[in-house]
Amino acid sequence: MAMNERHLKERSEMIDGKTIMMSPRPVVNHNKIIVNLSILFGVYLKGKGCINLSDGVDVHLDEKKQGST
């Protein structure tokens, strides 16, 4: 199986320097629910100093900057 084909079928994340296999990509109905929830969260969070992120975004937190914006 070519690398690109494998990437489409297998998902993984790096946690503490280790590769952890994740569940397969979700189906269409699951994605519809996620989109609707994202819209609702976005409306709720507007003006509160928070942002709404979707799946697939790498987030790196700095322990030294906790609580700051």
SULTACOR-V408069 format. One record per residue. SS is DSSP state (@ for helix, = for strand, . for the rest). BURIAL is b if it has 16 or more other ideal C-beta (glycine too) atoms within 10 Angstrom, else e. D_CENTER is the distance of its C-alpha to the mean C-alpha in Angstrom with 2 decimals. Layout:
<<SS BURIAL D_CENTER> <SS BURIAL D_CENTER>>
//
This chain:
<<. e 26.10> <. e 25.06> <@ e 22.04> <@ e 20.42> <@ e 21.15> <@ e 19.77> <@ e 16.44> <@ e 16.23> <@ e 17.14> <. e 15.59> <= e 12.10> <= e 12.05> <= e 10.62> <= e 13.07> <= e 13.89> <. e 17.17> <. e 18.18> <= e 18.01> <= e 16.27> <= e 14.84> <= e 14.71> <= e 12.00> <. e 12.94> <. e 13.74> <. e 11.99> <. e 12.57> <. e 15.72> <@ e 16.61> <@ e 17.36> <@ e 14.03> <@ e 12.48> <@ e 15.26> <@ e 14.49> <@ e 10.85> <@ e 12.43> <@ e 15.22> <@ e 13.38> <@ e 11.45> <@ e 15.00> <@ e 16.54> <@ e 14.32> <@ e 14.90> <@ e 18.59> <@ e 18.80> <@ e 17.26> <. e 19.37> <. e 21.89> <. e 20.61> <. e 19.29> <. e 15.61> <. e 12.86> <. e 10.24> <. e 6.87> <. e 4.98> <. e 2.52> <. e 4.23> <. e 5.05> <. e 7.05> <. e 8.41> <. e 11.95> <. e 14.03> <. e 17.80> <@ e 19.83> <@ e 22.78> <@ e 21.26> <. e 20.07> <. e 21.01> <. e 21.65> <. e 20.21>>
//
